[in-house]
Amino acid sequence: MKEILEKIIKKNKQLTKVLKNPQAKEVLIKWLLTELAYTSNHIEGNTLTRHETELAITEGITAAEKPIKDYMEATNHADAFKLVLELSAQKEDITEDDILKIHKEVLKGIDEEYAGRYRSVRVRISGSTVIMPNPLKVPDLMAEFVKYINSKAISVPEMALEVHFRFVSIHPFIDGNGRVGRLLMNLILLKGGYWPIIIRPRDRKQYINSIEKGQLTEDLSKYNAFMFKAFERTIDTYIDMFDNNKPDVQQNRLLKISQFAKAAGIPVSTIRYYLRIGKIKPVSKTQGDYMLFSEDQVKDLEKYK
């Protein structure tokens, strides 16, 4: 863990230099409003694509075929992240009230009765054997939790990950614990000079399993390994966004997986197998999260036939 932590710290210094440019910082924040809403909500079962999430947040556009709740979750998350950005700029310690305010933003208009309030009933996570704390213990657990947040006992990246794990293990709310836990983790990172971690929807199962293993065994090695890997990958994504030396890719020359398979003369199932074992990687993705491949990659597949 020490090695990857050192790599994250080093890469974050590189990113910090890039984001001294106010325009770059503005671009990143605007992108994160959609990306965090899409990824965090998708992990919880939201059906919106990235493009639909962006339109809901930036234009207020909805479509009848998707649940209105999904659109509300998108705009609520964007508002909650804006609140996180405001809180990160304050010198004061994080308080329970801050956490309740974040939760209220996440659930506003969806569950007004419980938005910004700790749960008063027992809860169980579907498909999990983990037993969450008795609701009577939640207030005391949260008071101790906030003390820990502000203790600065370990490095900022380590604290952010530990706080996320402890929060979802307390599970203080009826709903929205995952989203608030990730927002709280990212609040700590922002206050400490880092930028948010993005958990990809495709990694949902691995993410949830790593948390559950930690809760059942108190062994956080799997959880920490997953989260630090996600952290490093996210920083790489940020740095890549502002790499002026990166060649532009012509979108009209990119192929969806079915087109790519047809051009290469092999089944889609074979392409997916090559993706799984790392022989090929998509060069980009559409707003709807479809993988895109270049025509040059068709030639590269010849060696695998």
DOKOLGU-757482 format. One record per residue (C-alpha): residue in three letters; z, x, y. Coordinates in Angstrom, 3 decimals, always signed. Layout:
! DOKOLGU-757482
<atom code="ALA" c3="Z" c1="X" c2="Y"/>
...
//
This chain:
! DOKOLGU-757482
<atom code="MET" c3="+0.000" c1="+0.000" c2="+0.000"/>
<atom code="LYS" c3="+0.717" c1="+2.902" c2="+2.321"/>
<atom code="GLU" c3="-2.883" c1="+4.109" c2="+2.088"/>
<atom code="ILE" c3="-4.487" c1="+0.781" c2="+2.995"/>
<atom code="LEU" c3="-1.925" c1="+0.222" c2="+5.752"/>
<atom code="GLU" c3="-2.907" c1="+3.546" c2="+7.304"/>
<atom code="LYS" c3="-6.584" c1="+2.557" c2="+7.077"/>
<atom code="ILE" c3="-5.852" c1="-0.780" c2="+8.782"/>
<atom code="ILE" c3="-3.937" c1="+0.913" c2="+11.599"/>
<atom code="LYS" c3="-6.762" c1="+3.403" c2="+12.117"/>
<atom code="LYS" c3="-9.470" c1="+0.727" c2="+12.117"/>
<atom code="ASN" c3="-7.431" c1="-1.456" c2="+14.445"/>
<atom code="LYS" c3="-7.328" c1="+1.368" c2="+17.002"/>
<atom code="GLN" c3="-11.128" c1="+1.480" c2="+16.812"/>
<atom code="LEU" c3="-11.337" c1="-2.283" c2="+17.311"/>
<atom code="THR" c3="-8.884" c1="-2.168" c2="+20.220"/>
<atom code="LYS" c3="-11.175" c1="+0.235" c2="+22.065"/>
<atom code="VAL" c3="-14.121" c1="-2.128" c2="+21.582"/>
<atom code="LEU" c3="-12.140" c1="-5.130" c2="+22.807"/>
<atom code="LYS" c3="-11.199" c1="-3.455" c2="+26.065"/>
<atom code="ASN" c3="-14.492" c1="-4.992" c2="+27.160"/>
<atom code="PRO" c3="-13.475" c1="-8.489" c2="+28.415"/>
<atom code="GLN" c3="-16.812" c1="-9.960" c2="+27.307"/>
<atom code="ALA" c3="-16.345" c1="-8.694" c2="+23.768"/>
<atom code="LYS" c3="-12.844" c1="-10.162" c2="+23.639"/>
<atom code="GLU" c3="-14.121" c1="-13.505" c2="+24.928"/>
<atom code="VAL" c3="-16.870" c1="-13.562" c2="+22.300"/>
<atom code="LEU" c3="-14.383" c1="-12.822" c2="+19.514"/>
<atom code="ILE" c3="-11.941" c1="-15.533" c2="+20.598"/>
<atom code="LYS" c3="-14.718" c1="-18.123" c2="+20.827"/>
<atom code="TRP" c3="-15.927" c1="-17.165" c2="+17.343"/>
<atom code="LEU" c3="-12.401" c1="-17.278" c2="+15.933"/>
<atom code="LEU" c3="-11.799" c1="-20.819" c2="+17.194"/>
<atom code="THR" c3="-14.437" c1="-22.037" c2="+14.745"/>
<atom code="GLU" c3="-14.058" c1="-19.451" c2="+11.983"/>
<atom code="LEU" c3="-10.298" c1="-19.846" c2="+11.590"/>
<atom code="ALA" c3="-10.546" c1="-23.643" c2="+11.722"/>
<atom code="TYR" c3="-13.305" c1="-23.656" c2="+9.108"/>
<atom code="THR" c3="-11.728" c1="-21.180" c2="+6.684"/>
<atom code="SER" c3="-8.115" c1="-22.342" c2="+6.966"/>
<atom code="ASN" c3="-8.986" c1="-26.037" c2="+6.684"/>
<atom code="HIS" c3="-11.484" c1="-25.435" c2="+3.873"/>
<atom code="ILE" c3="-8.735" c1="-23.805" c2="+1.806"/>
<atom code="GLU" c3="-6.815" c1="-27.079" c2="+2.140"/>
<atom code="GLY" c3="-9.765" c1="-29.235" c2="+1.026"/>
<atom code="ASN" c3="-11.566" c1="-29.989" c2="+4.298"/>
<atom code="THR" c3="-15.247" c1="-30.823" c2="+3.626"/>
<atom code="LEU" c3="-16.843" c1="-29.707" c2="+6.920"/>
<atom code="THR" c3="-19.325" c1="-26.839" c2="+6.952"/>
<atom code="ARG" c3="-19.017" c1="-24.065" c2="+9.514"/>
<atom code="HIS" c3="-21.723" c1="-25.690" c2="+11.609"/>
<atom code="GLU" c3="-20.050" c1="-29.113" c2="+11.484"/>
<atom code="THR" c3="-16.726" c1="-27.487" c2="+12.373"/>
<atom code="GLU" c3="-18.288" c1="-25.734" c2="+15.354"/>
<atom code="LEU" c3="-19.980" c1="-28.915" c2="+16.624"/>
<atom code="ALA" c3="-16.717" c1="-30.835" c2="+16.329"/>
<atom code="ILE" c3="-14.822" c1="-28.180" c2="+18.288"/>
<atom code="THR" c3="-17.400" c1="-27.342" c2="+20.956"/>
<atom code="GLU" c3="-19.286" c1="-30.627" c2="+21.346"/>
<atom code="GLY" c3="-17.013" c1="-33.291" c2="+19.867"/>
<atom code="ILE" c3="-19.856" c1="-34.281" c2="+17.526"/>
<atom code="THR" c3="-18.992" c1="-36.101" c2="+14.296"/>
<atom code="ALA" c3="-21.010" c1="-37.733" c2="+11.518"/>
<atom code="ALA" c3="-20.250" c1="-40.957" c2="+9.664"/>
<atom code="GLU" c3="-20.676" c1="-39.437" c2="+6.205"/>
<atom code="LYS" c3="-17.641" c1="-37.148" c2="+6.611"/>
<atom code="PRO" c3="-14.007" c1="-38.372" c2="+6.941"/>
<atom code="ILE" c3="-12.812" c1="-38.565" c2="+10.546"/>
<atom code="LYS" c3="-9.640" c1="-36.784" c2="+9.396"/>
<atom code="ASP" c3="-11.731" c1="-33.686" c2="+8.595"/>
<atom code="TYR" c3="-13.059" c1="-33.570" c2="+12.160"/>
<atom code="MET" c3="-9.563" c1="-34.069" c2="+13.570"/>
<atom code="GLU" c3="-8.311" c1="-31.172" c2="+11.455"/>
<atom code="ALA" c3="-11.052" c1="-28.990" c2="+12.956"/>
<atom code="THR" c3="-10.261" c1="-29.784" c2="+16.592"/>
<atom code="ASN" c3="-6.510" c1="-29.713" c2="+15.934"/>
<atom code="HIS" c3="-6.715" c1="-26.259" c2="+14.414"/>
<atom code="ALA" c3="-8.712" c1="-24.989" c2="+17.388"/>
<atom code="ASP" c3="-6.040" c1="-26.385" c2="+19.734"/>
<atom code="ALA" c3="-3.287" c1="-24.863" c2="+17.591"/>
<atom code="PHE" c3="-4.994" c1="-21.470" c2="+17.762"/>
<atom code="LYS" c3="-5.251" c1="-21.779" c2="+21.544"/>
<atom code="LEU" c3="-1.490" c1="-22.362" c2="+21.566"/>
<atom code="VAL" c3="-1.027" c1="-19.289" c2="+19.353"/>
<atom code="LEU" c3="-3.040" c1="-17.230" c2="+21.848"/>
<atom code="GLU" c3="-0.784" c1="-18.476" c2="+24.675"/>
<atom code="LEU" c3="+2.370" c1="-17.669" c2="+22.715"/>
<atom code="SER" c3="+1.056" c1="-14.221" c2="+21.788"/>
<atom code="ALA" c3="+0.760" c1="-13.338" c2="+25.472"/>
<atom code="GLN" c3="+4.447" c1="-14.098" c2="+26.075"/>
<atom code="LYS" c3="+7.087" c1="-11.371" c2="+25.834"/>
<atom code="GLU" c3="+9.737" c1="-13.750" c2="+24.498"/>
<atom code="ASP" c3="+10.639" c1="-13.861" c2="+20.797"/>
<atom code="ILE" c3="+9.126" c1="-16.511" c2="+18.546"/>
<atom code="THR" c3="+11.375" c1="-19.577" c2="+18.283"/>
<atom code="GLU" c3="+11.718" c1="-22.547" c2="+15.950"/>
<atom code="ASP" c3="+10.414" c1="-24.688" c2="+18.787"/>
<atom code="ASP" c3="+7.233" c1="-22.580" c2="+18.880"/>
<atom code="ILE" c3="+6.693" c1="-23.209" c2="+15.164"/>
<atom code="LEU" c3="+7.286" c1="-26.944" c2="+15.592"/>
<atom code="LYS" c3="+4.797" c1="-27.027" c2="+18.472"/>
<atom code="ILE" c3="+2.152" c1="-25.306" c2="+16.343"/>
<atom code="HIS" c3="+2.746" c1="-27.810" c2="+13.553"/>
<atom code="LYS" c3="+2.526" c1="-30.697" c2="+15.996"/>
<atom code="GLU" c3="-0.901" c1="-29.479" c2="+17.140"/>
<atom code="VAL" c3="-2.084" c1="-29.209" c2="+13.529"/>
<atom code="LEU" c3="-1.091" c1="-32.787" c2="+12.633"/>
<atom code="LYS" c3="-1.502" c1="-34.619" c2="+15.953"/>
<atom code="GLY" c3="-3.338" c1="-37.903" c2="+15.530"/>
<atom code="ILE" c3="-3.266" c1="-37.453" c2="+11.754"/>
<atom code="ASP" c3="+0.420" c1="-37.913" c2="+10.957"/>
<atom code="GLU" c3="+2.307" c1="-38.498" c2="+14.188"/>
<atom code="GLU" c3="+5.482" c1="-39.492" c2="+12.359"/>
<atom code="TYR" c3="+5.939" c1="-36.051" c2="+10.817"/>
<atom code="ALA" c3="+4.027" c1="-33.847" c2="+13.269"/>
<atom code="GLY" c3="+6.452" c1="-31.242" c2="+14.630"/>
<atom code="ARG" c3="+9.300" c1="-32.325" c2="+12.331"/>
<atom code="TYR" c3="+10.849" c1="-30.679" c2="+9.289"/>
<atom code="ARG" c3="+10.598" c1="-32.607" c2="+6.026"/>
<atom code="SER" c3="+13.473" c1="-34.784" c2="+4.853"/>
<atom code="VAL" c3="+12.239" c1="-35.246" c2="+1.290"/>
<atom code="ARG" c3="+11.599" c1="-33.039" c2="-1.709"/>
<atom code="VAL" c3="+8.023" c1="-31.782" c2="-2.148"/>
<atom code="ARG" c3="+6.019" c1="-30.332" c2="-5.020"/>
<atom code="ILE" c3="+2.688" c1="-28.525" c2="-4.838"/>
<atom code="SER" c3="+0.081" c1="-30.134" c2="-7.069"/>
<atom code="GLY" c3="-0.641" c1="-28.008" c2="-10.129"/>
<atom code="SER" c3="+2.222" c1="-25.580" c2="-9.446"/>
<atom code="THR" c3="+5.535" c1="-25.109" c2="-11.248"/>
<atom code="VAL" c3="+7.168" c1="-23.624" c2="-8.137"/>
<atom code="ILE" c3="+10.184" c1="-25.629" c2="-6.946"/>
<atom code="MET" c3="+10.501" c1="-25.813" c2="-3.168"/>
<atom code="PRO" c3="+13.904" c1="-25.740" c2="-1.424"/>
<atom code="ASN" c3="+15.966" c1="-28.888" c2="-1.049"/>
<atom code="PRO" c3="+15.133" c1="-30.543" c2="+2.299"/>
<atom code="LEU" c3="+18.804" c1="-30.360" c2="+3.298"/>
<atom code="LYS" c3="+18.513" c1="-26.571" c2="+3.260"/>
<atom code="VAL" c3="+15.366" c1="-26.413" c2="+5.394"/>
<atom code="PRO" c3="+17.036" c1="-26.277" c2="+8.858"/>
<atom code="ASP" c3="+19.306" c1="-23.374" c2="+7.858"/>
<atom code="LEU" c3="+16.488" c1="-21.587" c2="+6.047"/>
<atom code="MET" c3="+14.267" c1="-21.876" c2="+9.115"/>
<atom code="ALA" c3="+17.014" c1="-20.609" c2="+11.420"/>
<atom code="GLU" c3="+17.406" c1="-17.513" c2="+9.225"/>
<atom code="PHE" c3="+13.637" c1="-17.231" c2="+8.948"/>
<atom code="VAL" c3="+13.187" c1="-17.040" c2="+12.723"/>
<atom code="LYS" c3="+15.894" c1="-14.372" c2="+12.970"/>
<atom code="TYR" c3="+13.944" c1="-12.341" c2="+10.433"/>
<atom code="ILE" c3="+10.660" c1="-12.784" c2="+12.325"/>
<atom code="ASN" c3="+12.179" c1="-11.232" c2="+15.414"/>
<atom code="SER" c3="+14.069" c1="-8.465" c2="+13.595"/>
<atom code="LYS" c3="+11.084" c1="-6.087" c2="+13.698"/>
<atom code="ALA" c3="+12.460" c1="-4.579" c2="+10.488"/>
<atom code="ILE" c3="+9.057" c1="-3.399" c2="+9.245"/>
<atom code="SER" c3="+5.604" c1="-2.665" c2="+10.664"/>
<atom code="VAL" c3="+3.652" c1="-5.497" c2="+12.292"/>
<atom code="PRO" c3="+1.082" c1="-5.880" c2="+9.475"/>
<atom code="GLU" c3="+3.814" c1="-5.865" c2="+6.814"/>
<atom code="MET" c3="+5.918" c1="-8.323" c2="+8.814"/>
<atom code="ALA" c3="+2.988" c1="-10.720" c2="+9.289"/>
<atom code="LEU" c3="+2.332" c1="-10.837" c2="+5.551"/>
<atom code="GLU" c3="+6.017" c1="-11.158" c2="+4.658"/>
<atom code="VAL" c3="+6.491" c1="-13.961" c2="+7.194"/>
<atom code="HIS" c3="+3.513" c1="-15.863" c2="+5.806"/>
<atom code="PHE" c3="+4.914" c1="-15.614" c2="+2.278"/>
<atom code="ARG" c3="+8.450" c1="-16.625" c2="+3.275"/>
<atom code="PHE" c3="+7.186" c1="-19.548" c2="+5.362"/>
<atom code="VAL" c3="+5.039" c1="-21.130" c2="+2.646"/>
<atom code="SER" c3="+7.916" c1="-20.581" c2="+0.202"/>
<atom code="ILE" c3="+10.306" c1="-22.541" c2="+2.433"/>
<atom code="HIS" c3="+7.556" c1="-25.163" c2="+2.847"/>
<atom code="PRO" c3="+9.387" c1="-26.797" c2="+5.770"/>
<atom code="PHE" c3="+6.882" c1="-29.588" c2="+6.452"/>
<atom code="ILE" c3="+5.496" c1="-32.567" c2="+4.575"/>
<atom code="ASP" c3="+1.951" c1="-31.365" c2="+5.255"/>
<atom code="GLY" c3="+0.209" c1="-28.512" c2="+7.054"/>
<atom code="ASN" c3="+2.356" c1="-25.672" c2="+5.671"/>
<atom code="GLY" c3="-0.589" c1="-23.470" c2="+4.685"/>
<atom code="ARG" c3="-2.354" c1="-23.839" c2="+8.018"/>
<atom code="VAL" c3="+0.822" c1="-23.276" c2="+10.034"/>
<atom code="GLY" c3="+1.780" c1="-20.340" c2="+7.815"/>
<atom code="ARG" c3="-1.546" c1="-18.636" c2="+8.487"/>
<atom code="LEU" c3="-1.348" c1="-19.406" c2="+12.213"/>
<atom code="LEU" c3="+2.181" c1="-18.004" c2="+12.349"/>
<atom code="MET" c3="+1.067" c1="-14.873" c2="+10.501"/>
<atom code="ASN" c3="-1.732" c1="-14.444" c2="+13.021"/>
<atom code="LEU" c3="+0.624" c1="-15.051" c2="+15.940"/>
<atom code="ILE" c3="+2.726" c1="-12.101" c2="+14.784"/>
<atom code="LEU" c3="-0.386" c1="-9.954" c2="+14.458"/>
<atom code="LEU" c3="-1.617" c1="-10.900" c2="+17.932"/>
<atom code="LYS" c3="+1.782" c1="-10.193" c2="+19.496"/>
<atom code="GLY" c3="+1.756" c1="-6.815" c2="+17.766"/>
<atom code="GLY" c3="-1.700" c1="-5.751" c2="+18.961"/>
<atom code="TYR" c3="-3.744" c1="-6.838" c2="+15.939"/>
<atom code="TRP" c3="-6.225" c1="-9.676" c2="+15.374"/>
<atom code="PRO" c3="-6.105" c1="-12.577" c2="+12.897"/>
<atom code="ILE" c3="-6.622" c1="-12.249" c2="+9.170"/>
<atom code="ILE" c3="-9.322" c1="-14.512" c2="+7.763"/>
<atom code="ILE" c3="-8.835" c1="-15.806" c2="+4.214"/>
<atom code="ARG" c3="-12.264" c1="-16.674" c2="+2.845"/>
<atom code="PRO" c3="-12.591" c1="-20.083" c2="+1.122"/>
<atom code="ARG" c3="-14.229" c1="-18.366" c2="-1.857"/>
<atom code="ASP" c3="-10.960" c1="-16.433" c2="-2.350"/>
<atom code="ARG" c3="-8.834" c1="-19.597" c2="-2.359"/>
<atom code="LYS" c3="-7.839" c1="-19.440" c2="-6.038"/>
<atom code="GLN" c3="-6.919" c1="-15.748" c2="-5.908"/>
<atom code="TYR" c3="-4.993" c1="-16.312" c2="-2.657"/>
<atom code="ILE" c3="-2.965" c1="-19.232" c2="-4.028"/>
<atom code="ASN" c3="-2.328" c1="-17.517" c2="-7.368"/>
<atom code="SER" c3="-1.021" c1="-14.390" c2="-5.648"/>
<atom code="ILE" c3="+1.459" c1="-16.478" c2="-3.642"/>
<atom code="GLU" c3="+2.569" c1="-18.455" c2="-6.680"/>
<atom code="LYS" c3="+3.140" c1="-15.303" c2="-8.736"/>
<atom code="GLY" c3="+5.335" c1="-13.922" c2="-5.967"/>
<atom code="GLN" c3="+7.313" c1="-17.149" c2="-5.803"/>
<atom code="LEU" c3="+7.858" c1="-17.283" c2="-9.561"/>
<atom code="THR" c3="+8.593" c1="-13.602" c2="-10.202"/>
<atom code="GLU" c3="+9.655" c1="-12.181" c2="-6.797"/>
<atom code="ASP" c3="+7.018" c1="-9.525" c2="-7.413"/>
<atom code="LEU" c3="+4.828" c1="-9.443" c2="-4.294"/>
<atom code="SER" c3="+2.535" c1="-6.608" c2="-5.405"/>
<atom code="LYS" c3="-0.363" c1="-8.935" c2="-6.250"/>
<atom code="TYR" c3="+0.136" c1="-10.898" c2="-3.043"/>
<atom code="ASN" c3="+0.333" c1="-7.791" c2="-0.852"/>
<atom code="ALA" c3="-2.710" c1="-6.233" c2="-2.520"/>
<atom code="PHE" c3="-4.763" c1="-9.371" c2="-1.905"/>
<atom code="MET" c3="-3.621" c1="-9.851" c2="+1.677"/>
<atom code="PHE" c3="-4.050" c1="-6.233" c2="+2.749"/>
<atom code="LYS" c3="-7.548" c1="-6.233" c2="+1.271"/>
<atom code="ALA" c3="-8.343" c1="-9.403" c2="+3.220"/>
<atom code="PHE" c3="-6.867" c1="-7.803" c2="+6.348"/>
<atom code="GLU" c3="-9.009" c1="-4.686" c2="+6.072"/>
<atom code="ARG" c3="-12.136" c1="-6.720" c2="+5.331"/>
<atom code="THR" c3="-11.480" c1="-8.899" c2="+8.378"/>
<atom code="ILE" c3="-11.115" c1="-5.906" c2="+10.692"/>
<atom code="ASP" c3="-14.362" c1="-4.523" c2="+9.279"/>
<atom code="THR" c3="-16.010" c1="-7.850" c2="+10.129"/>
<atom code="TYR" c3="-14.781" c1="-7.652" c2="+13.728"/>
<atom code="ILE" c3="-15.971" c1="-4.070" c2="+14.160"/>
<atom code="ASP" c3="-19.328" c1="-4.941" c2="+12.598"/>
<atom code="MET" c3="-19.761" c1="-7.816" c2="+15.084"/>
<atom code="PHE" c3="-19.846" c1="-5.369" c2="+17.975"/>
<atom code="ASP" c3="-21.816" c1="-2.567" c2="+16.325"/>
<atom code="ASN" c3="-24.758" c1="-2.071" c2="+18.706"/>
<atom code="ASN" c3="-26.401" c1="+0.321" c2="+16.258"/>
<atom code="LYS" c3="-26.698" c1="-2.337" c2="+13.575"/>
<atom code="PRO" c3="-30.336" c1="-3.446" c2="+13.199"/>
<atom code="ASP" c3="-31.117" c1="-7.086" c2="+13.939"/>
<atom code="VAL" c3="-32.120" c1="-9.180" c2="+10.948"/>
<atom code="GLN" c3="-34.953" c1="-11.660" c2="+11.335"/>
<atom code="GLN" c3="-33.614" c1="-14.983" c2="+10.104"/>
<atom code="ASN" c3="-37.093" c1="-16.329" c2="+9.305"/>
<atom code="ARG" c3="-37.583" c1="-13.552" c2="+6.758"/>
<atom code="LEU" c3="-34.428" c1="-14.379" c2="+4.829"/>
<atom code="LEU" c3="-34.407" c1="-16.323" c2="+1.580"/>
<atom code="LYS" c3="-31.899" c1="-18.762" c2="+0.128"/>
<atom code="ILE" c3="-30.777" c1="-17.994" c2="-3.412"/>
<atom code="SER" c3="-33.315" c1="-20.309" c2="-5.080"/>
<atom code="GLN" c3="-36.162" c1="-18.829" c2="-3.005"/>
<atom code="PHE" c3="-34.889" c1="-15.333" c2="-3.703"/>
<atom code="ALA" c3="-34.762" c1="-15.980" c2="-7.462"/>
<atom code="LYS" c3="-38.297" c1="-17.425" c2="-7.434"/>
<atom code="ALA" c3="-39.659" c1="-14.465" c2="-5.458"/>
<atom code="ALA" c3="-37.996" c1="-12.059" c2="-7.892"/>
<atom code="GLY" c3="-39.181" c1="-14.016" c2="-10.923"/>
<atom code="ILE" c3="-35.728" c1="-14.382" c2="-12.478"/>
<atom code="PRO" c3="-33.308" c1="-17.318" c2="-12.931"/>
<atom code="VAL" c3="-30.752" c1="-18.236" c2="-10.281"/>
<atom code="SER" c3="-28.037" c1="-17.758" c2="-12.923"/>
<atom code="THR" c3="-29.076" c1="-14.113" c2="-13.223"/>
<atom code="ILE" c3="-28.843" c1="-13.667" c2="-9.445"/>
<atom code="ARG" c3="-25.341" c1="-15.131" c2="-9.509"/>
<atom code="TYR" c3="-24.410" c1="-12.741" c2="-12.314"/>
<atom code="TYR" c3="-25.690" c1="-9.765" c2="-10.302"/>
<atom code="LEU" c3="-23.649" c1="-11.001" c2="-7.338"/>
<atom code="ARG" c3="-20.529" c1="-11.295" c2="-9.461"/>
<atom code="ILE" c3="-20.760" c1="-7.750" c2="-10.827"/>
<atom code="GLY" c3="-21.705" c1="-6.307" c2="-7.449"/>
<atom code="LYS" c3="-25.278" c1="-5.218" c2="-8.144"/>
<atom code="ILE" c3="-26.535" c1="-7.129" c2="-5.101"/>
<atom code="LYS" c3="-24.990" c1="-8.664" c2="-2.004"/>
<atom code="PRO" c3="-26.338" c1="-11.269" c2="+0.462"/>
<atom code="VAL" c3="-27.406" c1="-9.804" c2="+3.791"/>
<atom code="SER" c3="-26.266" c1="-12.847" c2="+5.737"/>
<atom code="LYS" c3="-25.202" c1="-16.471" c2="+5.497"/>
<atom code="THR" c3="-26.285" c1="-19.713" c2="+7.105"/>
<atom code="GLN" c3="-23.949" c1="-21.815" c2="+9.249"/>
<atom code="GLY" c3="-23.441" c1="-23.949" c2="+6.144"/>
<atom code="ASP" c3="-22.248" c1="-20.881" c2="+4.188"/>
<atom code="TYR" c3="-25.413" c1="-20.505" c2="+2.073"/>
<atom code="MET" c3="-26.174" c1="-16.942" c2="+1.013"/>
<atom code="LEU" c3="-29.312" c1="-15.330" c2="+2.400"/>
<atom code="PHE" c3="-31.292" c1="-12.426" c2="+0.960"/>
<atom code="SER" c3="-34.007" c1="-10.203" c2="+2.406"/>
<atom code="GLU" c3="-37.515" c1="-9.747" c2="+1.054"/>
<atom code="ASP" c3="-36.758" c1="-6.045" c2="+0.622"/>
<atom code="GLN" c3="-34.076" c1="-6.930" c2="-1.920"/>
<atom code="VAL" c3="-36.716" c1="-8.506" c2="-4.159"/>
<atom code="LYS" c3="-38.136" c1="-5.029" c2="-4.725"/>
<atom code="ASP" c3="-34.659" c1="-3.678" c2="-5.458"/>
<atom code="LEU" c3="-34.307" c1="-6.146" c2="-8.351"/>
<atom code="GLU" c3="-37.226" c1="-4.607" c2="-10.173"/>
<atom code="LYS" c3="-34.988" c1="-1.855" c2="-11.559"/>
<atom code="TYR" c3="-32.741" c1="-4.437" c2="-13.228"/>
<atom code="LYS" c3="-35.536" c1="-6.240" c2="-15.095"/>
//
